[in-house]
Amino acid sequence: MRKLMIVITLLLMATPAFAKKNCEELKAEIDAKIQAKGVKAYSLEIVPNEQVKDRKVVGSCDGGTKKIIYTREK
């Protein structure tokens, strides 16, 4: 039981680190995944939450203050 409490405590302490991921780093990871699927014509853009509107969000970064937007180009 004590080991379980230690694991839970460590996971809770690590959670803020995941939520505050650097936007450029996350964008690069998403870009690599999209390219691995063979998609050629697209763009990724980092925008503040207020500018998202109805665009497709593929990631959240900087503690949830910014979003990464995916746009498929023709």
N, CA, C and O atoms as a CHARMM CRD file, in Angstrom:
* protein
*
  296
    1    1 MET  N      0.82500  -1.19400   0.00000 PROA 1      0.00000
    2    1 MET  CA     0.00000   0.00000   0.00000 PROA 1      0.00000
    3    1 MET  C      0.87000   1.25900   0.00000 PROA 1      0.00000
    4    1 MET  O      0.55900   2.24600  -0.66700 PROA 1      0.00000
    5    2 ARG  N      1.94800   1.20200   0.75000 PROA 2      0.00000
    6    2 ARG  CA     2.82000   2.37200   0.84000 PROA 2      0.00000
    7    2 ARG  C      3.48500   2.65000  -0.50900 PROA 2      0.00000
    8    2 ARG  O      3.63300   3.80800  -0.90100 PROA 2      0.00000
    9    3 LYS  N      3.88400   1.59600  -1.21700 PROA 3      0.00000
   10    3 LYS  CA     4.49600   1.76600  -2.53500 PROA 3      0.00000
   11    3 LYS  C      3.51100   2.40200  -3.50900 PROA 3      0.00000
   12    3 LYS  O      3.88700   3.24300  -4.32600 PROA 3      0.00000
   13    4 LEU  N      2.25700   1.99700  -3.41500 PROA 4      0.00000
   14    4 LEU  CA     1.23000   2.56900  -4.27900 PROA 4      0.00000
   15    4 LEU  C      1.08400   4.06800  -4.02200 PROA 4      0.00000
   16    4 LEU  O      0.96800   4.84500  -4.97000 PROA 4      0.00000
   17    5 MET  N      1.08900   4.47600  -2.77700 PROA 5      0.00000
   18    5 MET  CA     0.97100   5.89600  -2.43500 PROA 5      0.00000
   19    5 MET  C      2.17800   6.68000  -2.94400 PROA 5      0.00000
   20    5 MET  O      2.03300   7.82100  -3.38300 PROA 5      0.00000
   21    6 ILE  N      3.36100   6.08100  -2.88900 PROA 6      0.00000
   22    6 ILE  CA     4.56200   6.74500  -3.39300 PROA 6      0.00000
   23    6 ILE  C      4.46500   6.93400  -4.90100 PROA 6      0.00000
   24    6 ILE  O      4.79600   8.00100  -5.41800 PROA 6      0.00000
   25    7 VAL  N      4.01200   5.90200  -5.60600 PROA 7      0.00000
   26    7 VAL  CA     3.86900   5.98600  -7.06200 PROA 7      0.00000
   27    7 VAL  C      2.84800   7.04800  -7.43900 PROA 7      0.00000
   28    7 VAL  O      3.09000   7.84600  -8.34400 PROA 7      0.00000
   29    8 ILE  N      1.72800   7.06600  -6.76500 PROA 8      0.00000
   30    8 ILE  CA     0.69000   8.06600  -7.05300 PROA 8      0.00000
   31    8 ILE  C      1.21800   9.47600  -6.80300 PROA 8      0.00000
   32    8 ILE  O      0.97000  10.38300  -7.59800 PROA 8      0.00000
   33    9 THR  N      1.94000   9.66000  -5.71200 PROA 9      0.00000
   34    9 THR  CA     2.51400  10.97400  -5.39100 PROA 9      0.00000
   35    9 THR  C      3.49000  11.42000  -6.47200 PROA 9      0.00000
   36    9 THR  O      3.46700  12.57600  -6.89400 PROA 9      0.00000
   37   10 LEU  N      4.35200  10.50100  -6.92200 PROA 10     0.00000
   38   10 LEU  CA     5.30600  10.84700  -7.97000 PROA 10     0.00000
   39   10 LEU  C      4.61400  11.19200  -9.28100 PROA 10     0.00000
   40   10 LEU  O      5.03100  12.11700  -9.97900 PROA 10     0.00000
   41   11 LEU  N      3.57100  10.46200  -9.61700 PROA 11     0.00000
   42   11 LEU  CA     2.82900  10.76200 -10.84500 PROA 11     0.00000
   43   11 LEU  C      2.15200  12.12800 -10.77300 PROA 11     0.00000
   44   11 LEU  O      2.14300  12.87700 -11.75000 PROA 11     0.00000
   45   12 LEU  N      1.59900  12.44000  -9.63100 PROA 12     0.00000
   46   12 LEU  CA     0.95000  13.74400  -9.47700 PROA 12     0.00000
   47   12 LEU  C      1.95900  14.88000  -9.54200 PROA 12     0.00000
   48   12 LEU  O      1.65000  15.96400 -10.03600 PROA 12     0.00000
   49   13 MET  N      3.15600  14.63300  -9.04800 PROA 13     0.00000
   50   13 MET  CA     4.19700  15.65700  -9.10500 PROA 13     0.00000
   51   13 MET  C      4.68600  15.85300 -10.54300 PROA 13     0.00000
   52   13 MET  O      5.09300  16.95600 -10.90800 PROA 13     0.00000
   53   14 ALA  N      4.65300  14.81500 -11.34800 PROA 14     0.00000
   54   14 ALA  CA     5.14100  14.89800 -12.72500 PROA 14     0.00000
   55   14 ALA  C      4.10700  15.49400 -13.66700 PROA 14     0.00000
   56   14 ALA  O      4.47400  15.98000 -14.73600 PROA 14     0.00000
   57   15 THR  N      2.84500  15.47300 -13.31400 PROA 15     0.00000
   58   15 THR  CA     1.78000  15.95200 -14.19600 PROA 15     0.00000
   59   15 THR  C      1.98400  17.38400 -14.66900 PROA 15     0.00000
   60   15 THR  O      1.81200  17.63200 -15.86300 PROA 15     0.00000
   61   16 PRO  N      2.33900  18.34800 -13.81800 PROA 16     0.00000
   62   16 PRO  CA     2.54900  19.71200 -14.31600 PROA 16     0.00000
   63   16 PRO  C      3.65600  19.79700 -15.37100 PROA 16     0.00000
   64   16 PRO  O      3.60200  20.65600 -16.25200 PROA 16     0.00000
   65   17 ALA  N      4.63600  18.93700 -15.29300 PROA 17     0.00000
   66   17 ALA  CA     5.71400  18.95200 -16.28000 PROA 17     0.00000
   67   17 ALA  C      5.17700  18.60000 -17.65700 PROA 17     0.00000
   68   17 ALA  O      5.62800  19.16800 -18.65200 PROA 17     0.00000
   69   18 PHE  N      4.22900  17.68000 -17.74100 PROA 18     0.00000
   70   18 PHE  CA     3.64100  17.30600 -19.02700 PROA 18     0.00000
   71   18 PHE  C      2.76200  18.42700 -19.56100 PROA 18     0.00000
   72   18 PHE  O      2.74800  18.68100 -20.76600 PROA 18     0.00000
   73   19 ALA  N      2.04000  19.08900 -18.69700 PROA 19     0.00000
   74   19 ALA  CA     1.11500  20.13100 -19.11600 PROA 19     0.00000
   75   19 ALA  C      1.84200  21.37200 -19.63200 PROA 19     0.00000
   76   19 ALA  O      1.27000  22.13400 -20.41200 PROA 19     0.00000
   77   20 LYS  N      3.06700  21.58600 -19.21900 PROA 20     0.00000
   78   20 LYS  CA     3.80000  22.78300 -19.60600 PROA 20     0.00000
   79   20 LYS  C      4.83700  22.48600 -20.67900 PROA 20     0.00000
   80   20 LYS  O      5.92800  23.05500 -20.66600 PROA 20     0.00000
   81   21 LYS  N      4.50800  21.62000 -21.58400 PROA 21     0.00000
   82   21 LYS  CA     5.43600  21.23700 -22.64700 PROA 21     0.00000
   83   21 LYS  C      5.70900  22.43700 -23.54800 PROA 21     0.00000
   84   21 LYS  O      4.81300  23.22500 -23.84900 PROA 21     0.00000
   85   22 ASN  N      6.94600  22.55700 -23.96400 PROA 22     0.00000
   86   22 ASN  CA     7.36800  23.62000 -24.85500 PROA 22     0.00000
   87   22 ASN  C      6.63200  23.49700 -26.19000 PROA 22     0.00000
   88   22 ASN  O      6.54700  22.40100 -26.74500 PROA 22     0.00000
   89   23 CYS  N      6.10700  24.59100 -26.70600 PROA 23     0.00000
   90   23 CYS  CA     5.32000  24.56400 -27.93900 PROA 23     0.00000
   91   23 CYS  C      6.12800  24.10600 -29.14700 PROA 23     0.00000
   92   23 CYS  O      5.64000  23.31100 -29.95000 PROA 23     0.00000
   93   24 GLU  N      7.33100  24.58800 -29.28400 PROA 24     0.00000
   94   24 GLU  CA     8.15300  24.20400 -30.43900 PROA 24     0.00000
   95   24 GLU  C      8.49200  22.72000 -30.40900 PROA 24     0.00000
   96   24 GLU  O      8.50300  22.05800 -31.44700 PROA 24     0.00000
   97   25 GLU  N      8.76700  22.20100 -29.21600 PROA 25     0.00000
   98   25 GLU  CA     9.08000  20.78200 -29.05900 PROA 25     0.00000
   99   25 GLU  C      7.86800  19.92400 -29.42300 PROA 25     0.00000
  100   25 GLU  O      7.99500  18.94200 -30.15400 PROA 25     0.00000
  101   26 LEU  N      6.70300  20.29700 -28.91400 PROA 26     0.00000
  102   26 LEU  CA     5.48700  19.55500 -29.21100 PROA 26     0.00000
  103   26 LEU  C      5.14000  19.64400 -30.69200 PROA 26     0.00000
  104   26 LEU  O      4.72700  18.65200 -31.29300 PROA 26     0.00000
  105   27 LYS  N      5.30200  20.81800 -31.28000 PROA 27     0.00000
  106   27 LYS  CA     5.02800  20.99700 -32.70400 PROA 27     0.00000
  107   27 LYS  C      5.92100  20.08300 -33.54100 PROA 27     0.00000
  108   27 LYS  O      5.45900  19.49800 -34.52000 PROA 27     0.00000
  109   28 ALA  N      7.19200  19.95600 -33.16700 PROA 28     0.00000
  110   28 ALA  CA     8.12400  19.08200 -33.88100 PROA 28     0.00000
  111   28 ALA  C      7.69500  17.61700 -33.76700 PROA 28     0.00000
  112   28 ALA  O      7.79500  16.86700 -34.73800 PROA 28     0.00000
  113   29 GLU  N      7.21800  17.20600 -32.58800 PROA 29     0.00000
  114   29 GLU  CA     6.75300  15.83500 -32.39800 PROA 29     0.00000
  115   29 GLU  C      5.52100  15.54800 -33.26200 PROA 29     0.00000
  116   29 GLU  O      5.42900  14.49900 -33.89800 PROA 29     0.00000
  117   30 ILE  N      4.58900  16.48000 -33.27500 PROA 30     0.00000
  118   30 ILE  CA     3.37500  16.31900 -34.07400 PROA 30     0.00000
  119   30 ILE  C      3.72500  16.30200 -35.55700 PROA 30     0.00000
  120   30 ILE  O      3.18400  15.50100 -36.31900 PROA 30     0.00000
  121   31 ASP  N      4.62500  17.18100 -35.96300 PROA 31     0.00000
  122   31 ASP  CA     5.06900  17.25000 -37.35100 PROA 31     0.00000
  123   31 ASP  C      5.66600  15.90700 -37.79400 PROA 31     0.00000
  124   31 ASP  O      5.38000  15.42800 -38.89200 PROA 31     0.00000
  125   32 ALA  N      6.49100  15.30900 -36.94100 PROA 32     0.00000
  126   32 ALA  CA     7.10200  14.01700 -37.26800 PROA 32     0.00000
  127   32 ALA  C      6.04900  12.92800 -37.43000 PROA 32     0.00000
  128   32 ALA  O      6.16200  12.08500 -38.32000 PROA 32     0.00000
  129   33 LYS  N      5.02400  12.93800 -36.57800 PROA 33     0.00000
  130   33 LYS  CA     3.95700  11.93100 -36.67300 PROA 33     0.00000
  131   33 LYS  C      3.15100  12.09700 -37.96000 PROA 33     0.00000
  132   33 LYS  O      2.78600  11.11000 -38.59800 PROA 33     0.00000
  133   34 ILE  N      2.87700  13.33600 -38.33700 PROA 34     0.00000
  134   34 ILE  CA     2.11000  13.59300 -39.55700 PROA 34     0.00000
  135   34 ILE  C      2.91600  13.17500 -40.77900 PROA 34     0.00000
  136   34 ILE  O      2.38300  12.54200 -41.69000 PROA 34     0.00000
  137   35 GLN  N      4.19300  13.52500 -40.80000 PROA 35     0.00000
  138   35 GLN  CA     5.05100  13.13900 -41.92900 PROA 35     0.00000
  139   35 GLN  C      5.18500  11.62700 -42.03700 PROA 35     0.00000
  140   35 GLN  O      5.25500  11.09000 -43.14200 PROA 35     0.00000
  141   36 ALA  N      5.22100  10.93700 -40.90100 PROA 36     0.00000
  142   36 ALA  CA     5.32900   9.47500 -40.89900 PROA 36     0.00000
  143   36 ALA  C      4.10800   8.82000 -41.53200 PROA 36     0.00000
  144   36 ALA  O      4.18700   7.69800 -42.03300 PROA 36     0.00000
  145   37 LYS  N      2.98100   9.52200 -41.50700 PROA 37     0.00000
  146   37 LYS  CA     1.75400   9.00700 -42.12700 PROA 37     0.00000
  147   37 LYS  C      1.69100   9.32900 -43.61300 PROA 37     0.00000
  148   37 LYS  O      0.74600   8.92700 -44.29200 PROA 37     0.00000
  149   38 GLY  N      2.68400  10.04800 -44.12700 PROA 38     0.00000
  150   38 GLY  CA     2.75600  10.33600 -45.55100 PROA 38     0.00000
  151   38 GLY  C      2.02700  11.58600 -46.00100 PROA 38     0.00000
  152   38 GLY  O      1.87600  11.80800 -47.20300 PROA 38     0.00000
  153   39 VAL  N      1.57400  12.40100 -45.07600 PROA 39     0.00000
  154   39 VAL  CA     0.88100  13.63700 -45.43600 PROA 39     0.00000
  155   39 VAL  C      1.92000  14.63900 -45.93300 PROA 39     0.00000
  156   39 VAL  O      2.94800  14.84400 -45.28600 PROA 39     0.00000
  157   40 LYS  N      1.65400  15.26200 -47.07800 PROA 40     0.00000
  158   40 LYS  CA     2.62700  16.18500 -47.69200 PROA 40     0.00000
  159   40 LYS  C      2.25700  17.66000 -47.51600 PROA 40     0.00000
  160   40 LYS  O      3.09100  18.46300 -47.09800 PROA 40     0.00000
  161   41 ALA  N      1.03500  18.00800 -47.82800 PROA 41     0.00000
  162   41 ALA  CA     0.64000  19.42000 -47.87000 PROA 41     0.00000
  163   41 ALA  C     -0.18800  19.78400 -46.63300 PROA 41     0.00000
  164   41 ALA  O     -1.39900  19.56500 -46.59400 PROA 41     0.00000
  165   42 TYR  N      0.48200  20.33700 -45.63500 PROA 42     0.00000
  166   42 TYR  CA    -0.19300  20.76700 -44.41500 PROA 42     0.00000
  167   42 TYR  C      0.65300  21.83700 -43.73500 PROA 42     0.00000
  168   42 TYR  O      1.80800  22.06100 -44.09500 PROA 42     0.00000
  169   43 SER  N      0.05700  22.48900 -42.74900 PROA 43     0.00000
  170   43 SER  CA     0.82600  23.43200 -41.94000 PROA 43     0.00000
  171   43 SER  C      0.39900  23.29900 -40.48600 PROA 43     0.00000
  172   43 SER  O     -0.74700  22.96000 -40.18800 PROA 43     0.00000
  173   44 LEU  N      1.32900  23.57000 -39.59500 PROA 44     0.00000
  174   44 LEU  CA     1.06900  23.60800 -38.16700 PROA 44     0.00000
  175   44 LEU  C      1.38000  25.01400 -37.68400 PROA 44     0.00000
  176   44 LEU  O      2.39500  25.60400 -38.05600 PROA 44     0.00000
  177   45 GLU  N      0.50100  25.53600 -36.85800 PROA 45     0.00000
  178   45 GLU  CA     0.65400  26.91000 -36.38200 PROA 45     0.00000
  179   45 GLU  C      0.38700  26.96100 -34.87800 PROA 45     0.00000
  180   45 GLU  O     -0.56900  26.35400 -34.39600 PROA 45     0.00000
  181   46 ILE  N      1.21300  27.67100 -34.15100 PROA 46     0.00000
  182   46 ILE  CA     1.02500  27.86300 -32.71100 PROA 46     0.00000
  183   46 ILE  C      0.27700  29.17200 -32.51400 PROA 46     0.00000
  184   46 ILE  O      0.72200  30.22800 -32.96500 PROA 46     0.00000
  185   47 VAL  N     -0.88000  29.09300 -31.82800 PROA 47     0.00000
  186   47 VAL  CA    -1.69900  30.28800 -31.61500 PROA 47     0.00000
  187   47 VAL  C     -2.17800  30.35000 -30.16800 PROA 47     0.00000
  188   47 VAL  O     -2.30600  29.31700 -29.51100 PROA 47     0.00000
  189   48 PRO  N     -2.44400  31.56300 -29.66700 PROA 48     0.00000
  190   48 PRO  CA    -3.05800  31.68800 -28.34300 PROA 48     0.00000
  191   48 PRO  C     -4.47000  31.09000 -28.37500 PROA 48     0.00000
  192   48 PRO  O     -5.08300  31.00600 -29.43900 PROA 48     0.00000
  193   49 ASN  N     -4.97200  30.68500 -27.23800 PROA 49     0.00000
  194   49 ASN  CA    -6.30900  30.07100 -27.15600 PROA 49     0.00000
  195   49 ASN  C     -7.40000  30.91900 -27.79500 PROA 49     0.00000
  196   49 ASN  O     -8.33600  30.38300 -28.38800 PROA 49     0.00000
  197   50 GLU  N     -7.28700  32.23400 -27.68000 PROA 50     0.00000
  198   50 GLU  CA    -8.33500  33.12800 -28.18700 PROA 50     0.00000
  199   50 GLU  C     -8.45400  33.07700 -29.71200 PROA 50     0.00000
  200   50 GLU  O     -9.50500  33.41400 -30.25600 PROA 50     0.00000
  201   51 GLN  N     -7.39900  32.66200 -30.40500 PROA 51     0.00000
  202   51 GLN  CA    -7.39000  32.67800 -31.87000 PROA 51     0.00000
  203   51 GLN  C     -7.74900  31.33500 -32.49200 PROA 51     0.00000
  204   51 GLN  O     -7.66900  31.19400 -33.71300 PROA 51     0.00000
  205   52 VAL  N     -8.14000  30.34900 -31.69900 PROA 52     0.00000
  206   52 VAL  CA    -8.42400  29.01300 -32.22500 PROA 52     0.00000
  207   52 VAL  C     -9.67500  29.00900 -33.08500 PROA 52     0.00000
  208   52 VAL  O     -9.64800  28.48200 -34.19800 PROA 52     0.00000
  209   53 LYS  N    -10.74500  29.56800 -32.61400 PROA 53     0.00000
  210   53 LYS  CA   -12.05200  29.58900 -33.28800 PROA 53     0.00000
  211   53 LYS  C    -12.47500  28.18100 -33.67300 PROA 53     0.00000
  212   53 LYS  O    -12.55100  27.31700 -32.79900 PROA 53     0.00000
  213   54 ASP  N    -12.75400  27.91000 -34.94700 PROA 54     0.00000
  214   54 ASP  CA   -13.26000  26.59100 -35.34600 PROA 54     0.00000
  215   54 ASP  C    -12.20900  25.77200 -36.10100 PROA 54     0.00000
  216   54 ASP  O    -12.55800  24.87100 -36.86400 PROA 54     0.00000
  217   55 ARG  N    -10.93800  26.07700 -35.89500 PROA 55     0.00000
  218   55 ARG  CA    -9.86800  25.34300 -36.57500 PROA 55     0.00000
  219   55 ARG  C     -9.53200  24.05600 -35.81100 PROA 55     0.00000
  220   55 ARG  O     -9.89500  23.90700 -34.64400 PROA 55     0.00000
  221   56 LYS  N     -8.83400  23.13200 -36.47900 PROA 56     0.00000
  222   56 LYS  CA    -8.53500  21.82400 -35.90200 PROA 56     0.00000
  223   56 LYS  C     -7.32700  21.91700 -34.96700 PROA 56     0.00000
  224   56 LYS  O     -6.22100  22.23500 -35.40300 PROA 56     0.00000
  225   57 VAL  N     -7.54500  21.64000 -33.68800 PROA 57     0.00000
  226   57 VAL  CA    -6.49500  21.66200 -32.67300 PROA 57     0.00000
  227   57 VAL  C     -5.87800  20.27000 -32.58600 PROA 57     0.00000
  228   57 VAL  O     -6.59100  19.28100 -32.41900 PROA 57     0.00000
  229   58 VAL  N     -4.53900  20.19300 -32.70200 PROA 58     0.00000
  230   58 VAL  CA    -3.84100  18.91200 -32.61000 PROA 58     0.00000
  231   58 VAL  C     -2.90100  18.85000 -31.40800 PROA 58     0.00000
  232   58 VAL  O     -2.25000  17.82900 -31.18800 PROA 58     0.00000
  233   59 GLY  N     -2.82300  19.92500 -30.63000 PROA 59     0.00000
  234   59 GLY  CA    -1.98000  19.91600 -29.44800 PROA 59     0.00000
  235   59 GLY  C     -2.19700  21.14300 -28.58300 PROA 59     0.00000
  236   59 GLY  O     -2.66700  22.18000 -29.05100 PROA 59     0.00000
  237   60 SER  N     -1.84500  21.00600 -27.31500 PROA 60     0.00000
  238   60 SER  CA    -1.94000  22.10100 -26.35700 PROA 60     0.00000
  239   60 SER  C     -0.59600  22.20500 -25.64800 PROA 60     0.00000
  240   60 SER  O      0.00000  21.18600 -25.30100 PROA 60     0.00000
  241   61 CYS  N     -0.11500  23.42100 -25.42900 PROA 61     0.00000
  242   61 CYS  CA     1.21100  23.58900 -24.84000 PROA 61     0.00000
  243   61 CYS  C      1.27000  24.83500 -23.96900 PROA 61     0.00000
  244   61 CYS  O      0.28600  25.56100 -23.83000 PROA 61     0.00000
  245   62 ASP  N      2.43200  25.07000 -23.38900 PROA 62     0.00000
  246   62 ASP  CA     2.66100  26.20200 -22.48100 PROA 62     0.00000
  247   62 ASP  C      1.59300  26.27400 -21.39400 PROA 62     0.00000
  248   62 ASP  O      1.00900  27.32800 -21.14300 PROA 62     0.00000
  249   63 GLY  N      1.35400  25.14100 -20.76100 PROA 63     0.00000
  250   63 GLY  CA     0.39200  25.10100 -19.65900 PROA 63     0.00000
  251   63 GLY  C     -1.03900  25.31300 -20.10000 PROA 63     0.00000
  252   63 GLY  O     -1.86800  25.75800 -19.30600 PROA 63     0.00000
  253   64 GLY  N     -1.34500  25.00600 -21.34500 PROA 64     0.00000
  254   64 GLY  CA    -2.70500  25.16100 -21.85200 PROA 64     0.00000
  255   64 GLY  C     -3.03200  26.55600 -22.35400 PROA 64     0.00000
  256   64 GLY  O     -4.18600  26.83100 -22.68100 PROA 64     0.00000
  257   65 THR  N     -2.04800  27.44500 -22.42300 PROA 65     0.00000
  258   65 THR  CA    -2.30900  28.81400 -22.87100 PROA 65     0.00000
  259   65 THR  C     -2.25300  28.95600 -24.38900 PROA 65     0.00000
  260   65 THR  O     -2.73900  29.94300 -24.94100 PROA 65     0.00000
  261   66 LYS  N     -1.65300  27.96000 -25.07000 PROA 66     0.00000
  262   66 LYS  CA    -1.54100  28.00300 -26.52400 PROA 66     0.00000
  263   66 LYS  C     -1.96800  26.66800 -27.11800 PROA 66     0.00000
  264   66 LYS  O     -1.92400  25.63400 -26.45100 PROA 66     0.00000
  265   67 LYS  N     -2.37700  26.70500 -28.37100 PROA 67     0.00000
  266   67 LYS  CA    -2.79000  25.50900 -29.09400 PROA 67     0.00000
  267   67 LYS  C     -1.99500  25.40400 -30.39100 PROA 67     0.00000
  268   67 LYS  O     -1.53100  26.40400 -30.94000 PROA 67     0.00000
  269   68 ILE  N     -1.85000  24.16700 -30.86600 PROA 68     0.00000
  270   68 ILE  CA    -1.22300  23.92700 -32.15500 PROA 68     0.00000
  271   68 ILE  C     -2.33000  23.56300 -33.12200 PROA 68     0.00000
  272   68 ILE  O     -3.08900  22.62000 -32.89900 PROA 68     0.00000
  273   69 ILE  N     -2.40900  24.32700 -34.20100 PROA 69     0.00000
  274   69 ILE  CA    -3.47800  24.20200 -35.19100 PROA 69     0.00000
  275   69 ILE  C     -2.96300  23.50400 -36.43500 PROA 69     0.00000
  276   69 ILE  O     -1.88000  23.81800 -36.92900 PROA 69     0.00000
  277   70 TYR  N     -3.74500  22.55000 -36.94400 PROA 70     0.00000
  278   70 TYR  CA    -3.41300  21.80700 -38.16200 PROA 70     0.00000
  279   70 TYR  C     -4.29900  22.32000 -39.29900 PROA 70     0.00000
  280   70 TYR  O     -5.51700  22.43100 -39.15500 PROA 70     0.00000
  281   71 THR  N     -3.66500  22.62700 -40.42600 PROA 71     0.00000
  282   71 THR  CA    -4.40400  23.04000 -41.62100 PROA 71     0.00000
  283   71 THR  C     -3.89800  22.21300 -42.79900 PROA 71     0.00000
  284   71 THR  O     -2.70000  22.19700 -43.08400 PROA 71     0.00000
  285   72 ARG  N     -4.80900  21.52800 -43.47900 PROA 72     0.00000
  286   72 ARG  CA    -4.45200  20.73300 -44.65600 PROA 72     0.00000
  287   72 ARG  C     -4.48100  21.65600 -45.86900 PROA 72     0.00000
  288   72 ARG  O     -5.49300  22.30400 -46.13800 PROA 72     0.00000
  289   73 GLU  N     -3.38000  21.71600 -46.59200 PROA 73     0.00000
  290   73 GLU  CA    -3.28800  22.56700 -47.77400 PROA 73     0.00000
  291   73 GLU  C     -3.66200  21.77100 -48.99700 PROA 73     0.00000
  292   73 GLU  O     -3.50000  20.55100 -49.01900 PROA 73     0.00000
  293   74 LYS  N     -4.16000  22.44100 -50.01300 PROA 74     0.00000
  294   74 LYS  CA    -4.59600  21.76100 -51.23700 PROA 74     0.00000
  295   74 LYS  C     -3.56100  21.83200 -52.30900 PROA 74     0.00000
  296   74 LYS  O     -3.76900  21.30900 -53.40300 PROA 74     0.00000
